[in-house]
Amino acid sequence: MQSLLPERPWLKFYPPDLPASIDYPKIPVYSLLTESAKAGPSQTALVFQGKRLTYGELNRLSNRFANGLKVLGISKGDRIAIILPNIPQFVICFYGALKTGAVVVPTNPIYREKELEFQLENSGAVVAVILNNISSGTDFYSEFEKCRSRLSKIRQVFVTSITDFLPPIKKQLAGPVKKIQTVRRNGTLNLVDFLRKQSDQAPGQKSGRFDPLDEIAVLQYTGGTTGISKGAMLTHYNLVSNAIVANRLRRGKHGESATLAVIPFFHIYGLTSAMNAPVQAGEKIILLPRFDPDEVLDVIENEKINVFPGVPAMYLALIHHPSLLKHSLSSIKVCVSGAAPLPAEVQKRFNQITGGHLVEGYGLTEASPITHANLIGSDVVTKAGSIGIPVPDTDAKIVDIETGLITLPVGDVGELAVKGPQVMKGYWNNPSETANIFRGEWMLTGDIVKRDEDGFFYVVDRKKDMIDVSGFKVWPREVEEVLFSHPDVKDVAVIGIDDDRTGEAVKAFVVLKDKNKNPGADALLEFCRERIAPFKTPKAIEFREDLPKTLVGKVLRRKLREEEKNPPSA
């Protein structure tokens, strides 16, 4: 009988320059910036709409924010909410806040009133940095304004504009041409004016014990795709170790790459892969506040992007973009998909078009986030449809779904459990949920996976998304993969719906490539019947213009289930 103890067969696939274990420095996260600024002060750090900031300038600006916060009485452990898209101010405030010993709470700038109120109240944030723009009829400050009087802990609010760090000509044009307005807000401080008044010298550090393994750097809230959002307590050691691992996986040389940062920094995938990792490597980071296929293609070509961390929704949009073949993507060396499952058909088509630089990785908020990856390079083994193998210093195993205590043999389907230096300290003020997710040193991920003999892992689906059809388990992703392979299907999501006869039944929501070429529900159902068991075949198919998704491209199956139970009024 084969051993059920955790094994590491994946180590034989590590290239010679990737060690199985790394000696991570026990340093604060902001040291990633200070060390790169020391090594290359004139090296370009950020590029935003033509404006370039060097590592020396970025470090000094973060010093200014830190020194200003100290004047305001901010001290170790205070929570600072950064409610911004990918603009220079996010990076400045992130490292500046950490230099005071504060804890950063990255927050989605398009959250609505109740979402903002929950996250800011739950975290106990005392300072908020928020976008103060009205663009295309959207007032990015208004949702915060609605709940501000109920935010009991907030002491200071900074406002900043997306135009504040634009080059002068673009800043002048932004108002009349793009209709970007900035409004005076009572009871706030203008961030740029505040920074001008502060010292750019390194803030003095109070004496006392600093333990990066224990000190929280970031309260990263989960996406809430399956329920109430929870604040993952990520320590300095969690984030530093994962940034270093991300760079080792890229196999690049210090300061030689350009990273496209269109994955939002307020999401843990963007925070690590598009900000902390390239800062640690002294790379040039090109900031895009939102994903626009035309702009992404132009930036890749003009800035000679080497690293493009993305999500399946982005690659899906690019492969269907009419201008894709008019652009050169030859500079890209690393193109890693994360944050949501990458459909095999999307990966195949993207690699056919671009020459094959797209691989899938895996992570979760609670693990800072990277735990698995398909390795990069012509000398490594990758497997289509797999999330890859565990990264250095990370162990992974498959356990039973019911208790999470029984280790399952190779080939069995169960829940993924992981342990490593990137795994969170626990959930903020939520000991019961923390206890639910940990089994000793092992953390349960909530994802249902299988593993092959080589140690490559494959995501079957989310534990909470399982559909029970007459006692048979149906994983939505399996049905989605079948429908994705249909030539007329652009996007798809599958959920379970109530059924009097079987308890639950499968329903698919389909987005077509061309709505004028609809094959019809019957044809798609027959397509499924030919490829999967009858109990897995959808009972119903609904055609849609698009699917509800998070900003990083995760399908909100919860939203679809809610709409199914409570249909929106016509």
TORGUVEX-509768 format. One record per residue (C-alpha): residue number from 0; chain; x negated, y negated, z negated. Coordinates in Angstrom, 3 decimals. Layout:
BEGIN
<NUM; A; <X; Y; Z>>
...
END
This chain:
BEGIN
<0; A; <0.000; 0.000; 0.000>>
<1; A; <-1.363; -3.417; 0.928>>
<2; A; <-2.295; -5.852; -1.819>>
<3; A; <0.309; -8.430; -2.806>>
<4; A; <-2.306; -10.709; -4.318>>
<5; A; <-3.016; -14.010; -2.507>>
<6; A; <-5.576; -13.423; 0.233>>
<7; A; <-7.356; -15.842; 2.526>>
<8; A; <-7.624; -14.129; 5.913>>
<9; A; <-7.406; -17.580; 7.508>>
<10; A; <-10.927; -18.465; 6.391>>
<11; A; <-12.398; -16.447; 9.268>>
<12; A; <-10.839; -18.983; 11.651>>
<13; A; <-12.604; -21.957; 10.049>>
<14; A; <-15.294; -23.373; 12.368>>
<15; A; <-18.832; -23.674; 10.941>>
<16; A; <-18.407; -27.391; 10.192>>
<17; A; <-15.260; -26.863; 8.066>>
<18; A; <-16.062; -25.582; 4.567>>
<19; A; <-13.620; -23.461; 2.614>>
<20; A; <-14.119; -25.773; -0.361>>
<21; A; <-15.100; -29.434; -0.665>>
<22; A; <-16.545; -31.359; -3.601>>
<23; A; <-14.075; -34.268; -3.793>>
<24; A; <-15.299; -37.459; -5.480>>
<25; A; <-13.343; -38.426; -8.579>>
<26; A; <-12.665; -41.997; -7.475>>
<27; A; <-9.657; -44.327; -7.270>>
<28; A; <-7.868; -44.498; -3.918>>
<29; A; <-8.920; -48.127; -3.332>>
<30; A; <-12.541; -46.932; -3.226>>
<31; A; <-11.771; -45.559; 0.243>>
<32; A; <-11.519; -49.192; 1.365>>
<33; A; <-14.317; -50.678; -0.726>>
<34; A; <-16.788; -48.022; 0.431>>
<35; A; <-15.917; -48.500; 4.118>>
<36; A; <-16.147; -52.273; 3.685>>
<37; A; <-19.589; -51.836; 2.141>>
<38; A; <-20.742; -49.484; 4.913>>
<39; A; <-19.376; -51.538; 7.829>>
<40; A; <-18.040; -54.962; 6.791>>
<41; A; <-17.854; -56.203; 10.396>>
<42; A; <-16.234; -53.011; 11.713>>
<43; A; <-12.649; -53.532; 12.925>>
<44; A; <-10.181; -52.156; 10.398>>
<45; A; <-6.761; -53.288; 11.633>>
<46; A; <-5.400; -54.384; 14.985>>
<47; A; <-1.948; -55.961; 15.032>>
<48; A; <-0.550; -57.513; 18.203>>
<49; A; <-4.030; -58.712; 19.169>>
<50; A; <-5.020; -59.906; 15.688>>
<51; A; <-8.072; -58.066; 14.340>>
<52; A; <-9.161; -57.758; 10.730>>
<53; A; <-12.553; -56.351; 9.793>>
<54; A; <-13.120; -54.044; 6.837>>
<55; A; <-14.806; -56.916; 5.010>>
<56; A; <-11.805; -59.192; 5.566>>
<57; A; <-9.313; -56.510; 4.603>>
<58; A; <-11.196; -55.765; 1.394>>
<59; A; <-11.346; -59.460; 0.448>>
<60; A; <-7.621; -59.938; 1.135>>
<61; A; <-6.806; -56.939; -1.063>>
<62; A; <-9.019; -58.486; -3.761>>
<63; A; <-6.978; -61.684; -3.507>>
<64; A; <-3.729; -59.801; -4.036>>
<65; A; <-5.197; -57.890; -6.979>>
<66; A; <-6.523; -61.047; -8.639>>
<67; A; <-3.198; -62.797; -8.134>>
<68; A; <-1.270; -59.913; -9.652>>
<69; A; <-3.535; -60.015; -12.694>>
<70; A; <-2.758; -63.723; -13.128>>
<71; A; <0.934; -62.788; -13.090>>
<72; A; <0.314; -60.304; -15.901>>
<73; A; <0.454; -57.100; -13.865>>
<74; A; <-1.477; -54.365; -15.597>>
<75; A; <-2.282; -50.679; -15.446>>
<76; A; <0.728; -48.484; -14.806>>
<77; A; <3.090; -51.229; -13.618>>
<78; A; <4.999; -50.252; -10.477>>
<79; A; <4.703; -52.393; -7.336>>
<80; A; <7.246; -51.745; -4.557>>
<81; A; <6.019; -52.407; -1.019>>
<82; A; <9.074; -52.683; 1.232>>
<83; A; <7.343; -53.283; 4.567>>
<84; A; <6.821; -51.714; 7.986>>
<85; A; <3.340; -51.084; 9.442>>
<86; A; <1.941; -54.603; 9.322>>
<87; A; <-1.349; -55.845; 7.801>>
<88; A; <0.417; -56.975; 4.630>>
<89; A; <1.295; -53.386; 3.735>>
<90; A; <-2.360; -52.334; 3.767>>
<91; A; <-3.490; -55.459; 1.910>>
<92; A; <-0.900; -55.053; -0.838>>
<93; A; <-1.354; -51.291; -1.140>>
<94; A; <-5.066; -51.401; -1.923>>
<95; A; <-4.731; -54.679; -3.836>>
<96; A; <-2.080; -53.276; -6.152>>
<97; A; <-4.197; -50.183; -6.833>>
<98; A; <-7.150; -52.408; -7.734>>
<99; A; <-5.143; -53.690; -10.709>>
<100; A; <-4.419; -50.149; -11.910>>
<101; A; <-0.802; -50.489; -10.807>>
<102; A; <1.251; -47.738; -9.164>>
<103; A; <2.528; -48.311; -5.621>>
<104; A; <6.108; -47.445; -4.669>>
<105; A; <6.262; -47.362; -0.830>>
<106; A; <9.823; -48.128; 0.261>>
<107; A; <11.629; -47.999; 3.598>>
<108; A; <12.336; -51.608; 4.749>>
<109; A; <15.568; -50.608; 6.478>>
<110; A; <17.084; -49.029; 3.370>>
<111; A; <20.567; -50.210; 2.503>>
<112; A; <21.596; -51.792; -0.774>>
<113; A; <22.339; -48.623; -2.749>>
<114; A; <19.203; -46.835; -1.520>>
<115; A; <17.016; -49.776; -2.523>>
<116; A; <18.717; -50.148; -5.875>>
<117; A; <18.237; -46.482; -6.737>>
<118; A; <14.564; -46.367; -5.778>>
<119; A; <13.571; -49.656; -7.418>>
<120; A; <15.548; -48.993; -10.614>>
<121; A; <14.444; -45.374; -10.861>>
<122; A; <10.779; -46.304; -10.449>>
<123; A; <11.035; -49.294; -12.791>>
<124; A; <9.306; -51.542; -10.242>>
<125; A; <8.314; -54.933; -11.654>>
<126; A; <7.156; -56.484; -8.370>>
<127; A; <8.562; -56.165; -4.844>>
<128; A; <6.905; -57.219; -1.593>>
<129; A; <9.559; -57.478; 1.077>>
<130; A; <10.000; -58.488; 4.701>>
<131; A; <11.715; -61.842; 5.135>>
<132; A; <12.815; -61.836; 8.759>>
<133; A; <16.032; -62.089; 10.712>>
<134; A; <15.627; -60.415; 14.099>>
<135; A; <18.278; -59.306; 16.605>>
<136; A; <20.969; -60.000; 14.030>>
<137; A; <19.308; -57.887; 11.320>>
<138; A; <18.390; -59.611; 8.071>>
<139; A; <15.749; -57.412; 6.445>>
<140; A; <16.010; -59.235; 3.108>>
<141; A; <19.798; -59.233; 2.737>>
<142; A; <20.157; -55.653; 1.446>>
<143; A; <17.640; -56.352; -1.306>>
<144; A; <19.407; -59.626; -2.125>>
<145; A; <22.692; -57.765; -2.664>>
<146; A; <21.242; -55.642; -5.455>>
<147; A; <18.586; -57.941; -6.898>>
<148; A; <20.723; -59.076; -9.835>>
<149; A; <21.090; -55.431; -10.903>>
<150; A; <17.352; -54.680; -10.778>>
<151; A; <16.563; -54.965; -14.459>>
<152; A; <12.779; -54.607; -14.267>>
<153; A; <11.892; -56.812; -11.266>>
<154; A; <9.894; -59.846; -12.421>>
<155; A; <8.489; -61.169; -9.159>>
<156; A; <9.382; -60.927; -5.471>>
<157; A; <6.954; -61.709; -2.656>>
<158; A; <8.283; -62.411; 0.826>>
<159; A; <6.322; -62.177; 4.049>>
<160; A; <7.042; -62.355; 7.762>>
<161; A; <6.116; -59.982; 10.536>>
<162; A; <4.617; -63.054; 12.250>>
<163; A; <2.296; -64.048; 9.375>>
<164; A; <-0.726; -62.215; 10.777>>
<165; A; <-0.046; -62.697; 14.470>>
<166; A; <-2.556; -64.630; 16.597>>
<167; A; <-1.531; -68.341; 16.799>>
<168; A; <-0.059; -68.208; 20.319>>
<169; A; <1.977; -65.065; 19.630>>
<170; A; <3.136; -66.570; 16.340>>
<171; A; <4.405; -69.666; 18.151>>
<172; A; <6.219; -67.572; 20.743>>
<173; A; <7.767; -65.153; 18.263>>
<174; A; <10.401; -67.639; 17.079>>
<175; A; <11.915; -69.053; 20.279>>
<176; A; <11.295; -66.034; 22.515>>
<177; A; <11.828; -63.020; 20.262>>
<178; A; <14.282; -64.752; 17.936>>
<179; A; <12.342; -63.847; 14.796>>
<180; A; <13.465; -66.190; 12.026>>
<181; A; <12.119; -66.699; 8.529>>
<182; A; <14.434; -68.029; 5.832>>
<183; A; <13.594; -69.739; 2.551>>
<184; A; <14.562; -67.428; -0.315>>
<185; A; <15.166; -68.715; -3.821>>
<186; A; <13.164; -67.157; -6.621>>
<187; A; <10.428; -65.723; -4.391>>
<188; A; <6.759; -66.351; -3.657>>
<189; A; <5.394; -66.584; -0.131>>
<190; A; <2.766; -63.851; 0.075>>
<191; A; <0.398; -65.640; 2.460>>
<192; A; <0.474; -68.873; 0.400>>
<193; A; <-0.119; -66.808; -2.732>>
<194; A; <-3.138; -65.042; -1.205>>
<195; A; <-4.738; -68.343; -0.148>>
<196; A; <-4.872; -69.516; -3.772>>
<197; A; <-6.633; -66.435; -5.180>>
<198; A; <-10.267; -65.438; -5.501>>
<199; A; <-11.545; -62.918; -2.981>>
<200; A; <-14.132; -61.544; -5.384>>
<201; A; <-13.736; -57.968; -6.565>>
<202; A; <-11.365; -57.972; -9.554>>
<203; A; <-12.960; -57.070; -12.834>>
<204; A; <-12.041; -53.635; -14.104>>
<205; A; <-11.020; -53.269; -17.723>>
<206; A; <-13.125; -50.889; -19.700>>
<207; A; <-11.477; -47.635; -20.592>>
<208; A; <-11.131; -44.101; -19.393>>
<209; A; <-10.039; -43.574; -15.801>>
<210; A; <-9.044; -40.031; -14.904>>
<211; A; <-8.202; -39.729; -11.183>>
<212; A; <-6.795; -36.251; -11.775>>
<213; A; <-4.198; -37.698; -14.144>>
<214; A; <-3.716; -41.364; -13.158>>
<215; A; <-0.747; -41.929; -10.823>>
<216; A; <-1.534; -43.951; -7.697>>
<217; A; <1.736; -43.646; -5.806>>
<218; A; <5.346; -42.842; -6.597>>
<219; A; <6.371; -41.365; -3.251>>
<220; A; <10.103; -40.756; -2.999>>
<221; A; <11.304; -37.716; -1.110>>
<222; A; <13.365; -38.327; 1.999>>
<223; A; <16.617; -37.156; 0.464>>
<224; A; <17.513; -35.128; 3.563>>
<225; A; <18.913; -32.355; 1.373>>
<226; A; <19.992; -34.251; -1.749>>
<227; A; <19.050; -36.985; -4.248>>
<228; A; <15.652; -38.561; -3.628>>
<229; A; <12.990; -37.862; -6.270>>
<230; A; <9.754; -39.721; -7.018>>
<231; A; <6.702; -37.507; -6.540>>
<232; A; <3.870; -38.590; -8.843>>
<233; A; <0.793; -38.513; -6.630>>
<234; A; <-2.493; -39.064; -8.434>>
<235; A; <-5.604; -40.787; -7.127>>
<236; A; <-7.241; -37.366; -6.828>>
<237; A; <-4.270; -35.983; -4.860>>
<238; A; <-4.500; -38.763; -2.272>>
<239; A; <-8.295; -38.996; -2.048>>
<240; A; <-8.705; -35.240; -1.591>>
<241; A; <-6.023; -35.100; 1.108>>
<242; A; <-7.500; -38.062; 3.002>>
<243; A; <-10.890; -36.346; 3.009>>
<244; A; <-9.343; -33.067; 4.185>>
<245; A; <-7.479; -34.890; 6.978>>
<246; A; <-10.760; -36.323; 8.222>>
<247; A; <-12.559; -32.983; 8.050>>
<248; A; <-9.756; -31.468; 10.145>>
<249; A; <-10.203; -34.171; 12.783>>
<250; A; <-13.897; -33.272; 13.084>>
<251; A; <-14.825; -36.808; 14.148>>
<252; A; <-17.779; -39.000; 13.193>>
<253; A; <-17.523; -41.888; 10.744>>
<254; A; <-16.327; -45.135; 12.346>>
<255; A; <-16.028; -43.782; 15.872>>
<256; A; <-12.271; -43.264; 16.282>>
<257; A; <-9.202; -45.403; 16.891>>
<258; A; <-5.998; -44.271; 15.180>>
<259; A; <-2.499; -45.207; 16.302>>
<260; A; <-0.440; -46.016; 13.206>>
<261; A; <3.156; -45.847; 14.354>>
<262; A; <4.121; -43.283; 11.701>>
<263; A; <5.392; -45.531; 8.867>>
<264; A; <3.077; -46.018; 5.918>>
<265; A; <6.046; -45.853; 3.518>>
<266; A; <6.252; -42.151; 4.454>>
<267; A; <3.573; -39.916; 2.931>>
<268; A; <2.532; -38.533; 6.324>>
<269; A; <1.766; -42.035; 7.589>>
<270; A; <0.196; -43.111; 4.303>>
<271; A; <-2.368; -40.290; 4.423>>
<272; A; <-2.849; -39.547; 8.134>>
<273; A; <-2.519; -43.041; 9.593>>
<274; A; <-3.880; -45.190; 6.737>>
<275; A; <-5.904; -43.563; 3.929>>
<276; A; <-7.722; -41.061; 6.159>>
<277; A; <-8.796; -43.551; 8.859>>
<278; A; <-9.752; -46.122; 6.184>>
<279; A; <-11.898; -43.489; 4.484>>
<280; A; <-13.509; -42.774; 7.865>>
<281; A; <-14.051; -46.467; 8.684>>
<282; A; <-11.871; -46.198; 11.802>>
<283; A; <-9.968; -48.811; 13.759>>
<284; A; <-6.235; -48.625; 12.993>>
<285; A; <-3.763; -50.025; 15.524>>
<286; A; <-0.540; -50.990; 13.765>>
<287; A; <2.897; -50.659; 15.330>>
<288; A; <5.888; -51.580; 13.118>>
<289; A; <8.274; -49.403; 15.134>>
<290; A; <8.184; -46.681; 17.757>>
<291; A; <8.783; -47.969; 21.267>>
<292; A; <7.701; -45.525; 24.021>>
<293; A; <6.569; -48.268; 26.416>>
<294; A; <4.505; -49.992; 23.732>>
<295; A; <3.008; -46.695; 22.524>>
<296; A; <1.919; -45.736; 26.041>>
<297; A; <0.388; -49.185; 26.620>>
<298; A; <-1.482; -49.148; 23.294>>
<299; A; <-2.879; -45.646; 23.843>>
<300; A; <-4.269; -46.728; 27.199>>
<301; A; <-5.488; -50.229; 26.276>>
<302; A; <-6.966; -49.472; 22.842>>
<303; A; <-8.353; -46.058; 23.890>>
<304; A; <-6.553; -44.264; 21.052>>
<305; A; <-8.323; -41.096; 19.892>>
<306; A; <-6.026; -40.027; 17.047>>
<307; A; <-2.240; -40.060; 17.322>>
<308; A; <-0.418; -38.582; 14.317>>
<309; A; <3.236; -38.311; 15.284>>
<310; A; <6.507; -36.499; 14.780>>
<311; A; <8.498; -34.299; 17.180>>
<312; A; <11.013; -37.076; 17.923>>
<313; A; <8.173; -39.235; 19.279>>
<314; A; <6.750; -36.527; 21.519>>
<315; A; <10.264; -35.717; 22.683>>
<316; A; <10.795; -39.363; 23.664>>
<317; A; <7.440; -39.553; 25.466>>
<318; A; <7.855; -36.394; 27.536>>
<319; A; <11.173; -37.689; 28.836>>
<320; A; <9.922; -41.235; 29.453>>
<321; A; <9.941; -42.196; 33.157>>
<322; A; <6.626; -44.093; 32.886>>
<323; A; <4.633; -41.347; 31.146>>
<324; A; <2.680; -40.224; 34.207>>
<325; A; <1.727; -43.820; 35.051>>
<326; A; <-0.401; -44.060; 31.921>>
<327; A; <-3.701; -42.444; 31.036>>
<328; A; <-3.674; -40.533; 27.766>>
<329; A; <-7.149; -39.116; 28.315>>
<330; A; <-8.672; -40.898; 25.292>>
<331; A; <-6.590; -38.847; 22.829>>
<332; A; <-8.617; -36.154; 21.113>>
<333; A; <-6.357; -35.423; 18.142>>
<334; A; <-2.577; -35.322; 18.411>>
<335; A; <-0.997; -33.716; 15.358>>
<336; A; <2.722; -33.285; 14.842>>
<337; A; <4.051; -33.265; 11.300>>
<338; A; <6.938; -34.321; 9.017>>
<339; A; <9.440; -32.094; 10.866>>
<340; A; <9.313; -28.764; 12.731>>
<341; A; <7.837; -29.062; 16.223>>
<342; A; <10.015; -27.140; 18.708>>
<343; A; <7.821; -24.790; 20.738>>
<344; A; <9.401; -26.027; 23.958>>
<345; A; <8.505; -29.663; 23.157>>
<346; A; <4.902; -28.699; 22.366>>
<347; A; <4.616; -26.689; 25.572>>
<348; A; <5.982; -29.481; 27.769>>
<349; A; <3.880; -32.182; 26.087>>
<350; A; <0.694; -30.165; 26.536>>
<351; A; <1.527; -29.427; 30.173>>
<352; A; <1.914; -33.135; 30.854>>
<353; A; <-0.993; -34.493; 28.816>>
<354; A; <-3.609; -31.757; 29.087>>
<355; A; <-3.074; -30.083; 25.744>>
<356; A; <-3.947; -32.134; 22.664>>
<357; A; <-0.813; -31.537; 20.589>>
<358; A; <-0.943; -29.118; 17.640>>
<359; A; <1.393; -28.638; 14.704>>
<360; A; <0.596; -29.136; 11.060>>
<361; A; <2.625; -28.928; 7.890>>
<362; A; <2.996; -30.789; 4.663>>
<363; A; <5.459; -32.192; 2.191>>
<364; A; <5.782; -35.298; 0.061>>
<365; A; <4.907; -33.356; -3.080>>
<366; A; <1.556; -32.293; -1.563>>
<367; A; <0.254; -35.678; -0.402>>
<368; A; <1.247; -34.174; 2.218>>
<369; A; <-1.087; -31.806; 4.160>>
<370; A; <-1.249; -28.118; 3.217>>
<371; A; <-1.453; -26.364; 6.633>>
<372; A; <-2.711; -27.218; 10.099>>
<373; A; <-3.639; -25.754; 13.431>>
<374; A; <-7.296; -26.686; 13.745>>
<375; A; <-8.627; -29.074; 16.355>>
<376; A; <-11.183; -28.207; 19.032>>
<377; A; <-11.911; -25.904; 21.920>>
<378; A; <-13.734; -23.476; 19.611>>
<379; A; <-10.805; -22.708; 17.317>>
<380; A; <-7.795; -20.411; 17.413>>
<381; A; <-4.306; -21.915; 17.396>>
<382; A; <-0.959; -20.204; 17.687>>
<383; A; <2.088; -21.717; 19.371>>
<384; A; <5.047; -22.033; 17.041>>
<385; A; <2.836; -21.793; 13.961>>
<386; A; <2.184; -24.537; 11.412>>
<387; A; <-1.343; -23.159; 11.292>>
<388; A; <-3.423; -22.032; 8.354>>
<389; A; <-4.009; -23.458; 4.867>>
<390; A; <-6.492; -26.337; 4.746>>
<391; A; <-9.645; -26.266; 2.552>>
<392; A; <-9.075; -25.611; -1.161>>
<393; A; <-5.418; -24.797; -0.540>>
<394; A; <-3.866; -21.433; -1.314>>
<395; A; <-0.527; -20.345; 0.084>>
<396; A; <1.683; -17.317; -0.372>>
<397; A; <5.226; -16.195; 0.353>>
<398; A; <7.522; -15.477; -2.575>>
<399; A; <11.055; -14.197; -2.972>>
<400; A; <13.788; -16.753; -2.399>>
<401; A; <15.770; -15.901; -5.532>>
<402; A; <13.159; -16.388; -8.275>>
<403; A; <9.963; -17.561; -6.618>>
<404; A; <8.025; -15.143; -8.812>>
<405; A; <7.535; -12.101; -6.576>>
<406; A; <4.784; -12.270; -3.960>>
<407; A; <5.986; -10.736; -0.696>>
<408; A; <3.878; -8.674; 1.721>>
<409; A; <2.716; -9.878; 5.138>>
<410; A; <5.568; -10.034; 7.625>>
<411; A; <8.347; -10.572; 5.089>>
<412; A; <10.344; -13.803; 5.173>>
<413; A; <10.424; -15.798; 1.939>>
<414; A; <9.743; -19.181; 0.374>>
<415; A; <6.366; -20.847; 0.832>>
<416; A; <4.446; -21.547; -2.373>>
<417; A; <1.240; -23.594; -2.409>>
<418; A; <-1.436; -24.776; -4.800>>
<419; A; <-4.390; -27.091; -4.337>>
<420; A; <-5.904; -30.472; -5.268>>
<421; A; <-3.252; -32.366; -3.280>>
<422; A; <-0.246; -30.994; -5.202>>
<423; A; <1.630; -33.626; -7.197>>
<424; A; <1.632; -34.078; -10.940>>
<425; A; <5.439; -33.725; -11.037>>
<426; A; <8.610; -35.733; -10.453>>
<427; A; <8.925; -39.150; -12.071>>
<428; A; <11.135; -39.036; -15.194>>
<429; A; <12.593; -35.731; -14.020>>
<430; A; <11.217; -32.799; -16.056>>
<431; A; <14.057; -30.456; -15.060>>
<432; A; <13.405; -30.831; -11.321>>
<433; A; <9.669; -30.549; -11.999>>
<434; A; <10.258; -27.252; -13.807>>
<435; A; <12.447; -26.028; -10.921>>
<436; A; <9.705; -26.504; -8.341>>
<437; A; <6.700; -25.083; -10.240>>
<438; A; <5.853; -21.482; -11.045>>
<439; A; <2.711; -21.945; -13.092>>
<440; A; <0.081; -23.490; -10.800>>
<441; A; <2.143; -22.676; -7.723>>
<442; A; <4.584; -25.166; -6.243>>
<443; A; <7.631; -24.008; -4.320>>
<444; A; <8.116; -25.940; -1.104>>
<445; A; <11.744; -25.158; -0.301>>
<446; A; <10.688; -23.978; 3.165>>
<447; A; <11.346; -20.449; 4.358>>
<448; A; <8.337; -18.998; 6.163>>
<449; A; <6.638; -15.862; 7.346>>
<450; A; <2.939; -15.075; 7.675>>
<451; A; <1.050; -12.879; 10.099>>
<452; A; <-1.980; -10.679; 9.444>>
<453; A; <-4.371; -13.469; 10.435>>
<454; A; <-2.987; -15.874; 7.846>>
<455; A; <-1.075; -18.097; 10.270>>
<456; A; <2.208; -19.336; 8.834>>
<457; A; <5.514; -19.913; 10.641>>
<458; A; <8.377; -22.016; 9.321>>
<459; A; <11.702; -20.256; 9.651>>
<460; A; <13.773; -23.035; 8.071>>
<461; A; <14.640; -25.031; 4.972>>
<462; A; <15.913; -22.956; 2.058>>
<463; A; <18.890; -25.276; 1.565>>
<464; A; <19.837; -25.124; 5.253>>
<465; A; <20.346; -21.361; 5.374>>
<466; A; <23.703; -20.303; 6.820>>
<467; A; <25.455; -17.253; 5.365>>
<468; A; <27.555; -15.513; 8.025>>
<469; A; <29.331; -12.512; 6.486>>
<470; A; <26.315; -11.923; 4.257>>
<471; A; <23.805; -12.224; 7.119>>
<472; A; <21.203; -14.973; 6.857>>
<473; A; <20.999; -17.378; 9.799>>
<474; A; <18.195; -19.906; 9.945>>
<475; A; <19.172; -23.015; 11.958>>
<476; A; <15.734; -23.396; 13.521>>
<477; A; <15.954; -20.020; 15.253>>
<478; A; <19.200; -21.029; 16.980>>
<479; A; <17.800; -24.484; 17.765>>
<480; A; <14.730; -22.992; 19.444>>
<481; A; <16.984; -20.952; 21.742>>
<482; A; <19.026; -23.986; 22.742>>
<483; A; <15.880; -26.111; 23.174>>
<484; A; <14.742; -23.670; 25.859>>
<485; A; <17.843; -24.431; 27.979>>
<486; A; <16.832; -26.715; 30.876>>
<487; A; <19.686; -29.191; 30.260>>
<488; A; <19.169; -29.621; 26.498>>
<489; A; <17.149; -32.582; 25.209>>
<490; A; <17.782; -32.302; 21.462>>
<491; A; <19.750; -30.043; 19.148>>
<492; A; <20.686; -29.531; 15.501>>
<493; A; <22.433; -26.573; 13.900>>
<494; A; <24.416; -26.409; 10.644>>
<495; A; <26.761; -24.039; 8.843>>
<496; A; <30.481; -24.806; 8.805>>
<497; A; <33.280; -23.269; 6.740>>
<498; A; <34.960; -20.238; 8.267>>
<499; A; <37.938; -18.375; 6.823>>
<500; A; <36.778; -15.018; 8.192>>
<501; A; <32.978; -15.058; 7.769>>
<502; A; <32.526; -17.604; 4.971>>
<503; A; <30.270; -19.720; 7.160>>
<504; A; <29.765; -19.966; 10.889>>
<505; A; <27.156; -21.622; 13.088>>
<506; A; <27.794; -24.946; 14.790>>
<507; A; <25.385; -26.663; 17.187>>
<508; A; <25.187; -30.360; 17.993>>
<509; A; <23.608; -30.876; 21.410>>
<510; A; <22.123; -33.925; 23.132>>
<511; A; <21.793; -33.494; 26.903>>
<512; A; <18.980; -34.745; 29.108>>
<513; A; <21.577; -36.073; 31.533>>
<514; A; <25.125; -36.488; 30.288>>
<515; A; <26.338; -36.366; 33.882>>
<516; A; <24.971; -32.798; 34.160>>
<517; A; <26.861; -31.095; 31.357>>
<518; A; <26.706; -27.284; 31.694>>
<519; A; <29.624; -27.004; 29.273>>
<520; A; <29.932; -25.359; 25.879>>
<521; A; <30.834; -21.953; 27.317>>
<522; A; <27.651; -21.800; 29.398>>
<523; A; <25.494; -22.699; 26.388>>
<524; A; <27.244; -20.145; 24.215>>
<525; A; <26.626; -17.457; 26.828>>
<526; A; <22.978; -18.588; 26.996>>
<527; A; <22.759; -17.959; 23.234>>
<528; A; <24.552; -14.604; 23.331>>
<529; A; <21.957; -13.311; 25.768>>
<530; A; <19.115; -14.182; 23.405>>
<531; A; <20.256; -13.836; 19.788>>
<532; A; <22.571; -11.634; 17.718>>
<533; A; <26.311; -12.354; 17.815>>
<534; A; <26.432; -13.580; 14.184>>
<535; A; <23.734; -16.158; 15.022>>
<536; A; <25.517; -17.432; 18.138>>
<537; A; <27.280; -20.753; 17.501>>
<538; A; <31.021; -20.638; 16.980>>
<539; A; <31.234; -24.215; 18.243>>
<540; A; <29.118; -26.670; 20.211>>
<541; A; <29.569; -30.427; 20.001>>
<542; A; <27.924; -32.751; 22.523>>
<543; A; <26.509; -36.016; 21.169>>
<544; A; <24.702; -39.083; 22.431>>
<545; A; <22.129; -38.699; 19.642>>
<546; A; <21.537; -37.033; 16.284>>
<547; A; <21.284; -38.665; 12.852>>
<548; A; <17.626; -38.728; 11.864>>
<549; A; <15.332; -40.263; 9.316>>
<550; A; <12.876; -42.890; 10.502>>
<551; A; <10.210; -40.198; 10.863>>
<552; A; <12.395; -37.991; 12.992>>
<553; A; <13.796; -35.410; 10.586>>
<554; A; <17.307; -34.386; 11.555>>
<555; A; <19.744; -35.220; 8.772>>
<556; A; <21.608; -31.935; 8.682>>
<557; A; <23.129; -33.121; 5.403>>
<558; A; <24.708; -36.020; 7.293>>
<559; A; <26.116; -33.651; 9.921>>
<560; A; <27.575; -31.437; 7.203>>
<561; A; <29.166; -34.461; 5.522>>
<562; A; <30.675; -35.603; 8.817>>
<563; A; <32.002; -32.111; 9.441>>
<564; A; <33.818; -32.075; 6.109>>
<565; A; <34.931; -35.714; 6.386>>
<566; A; <35.205; -36.611; 10.069>>
<567; A; <34.752; -40.345; 10.783>>
<568; A; <38.023; -42.013; 11.687>>
<569; A; <38.466; -42.627; 15.385>>
END
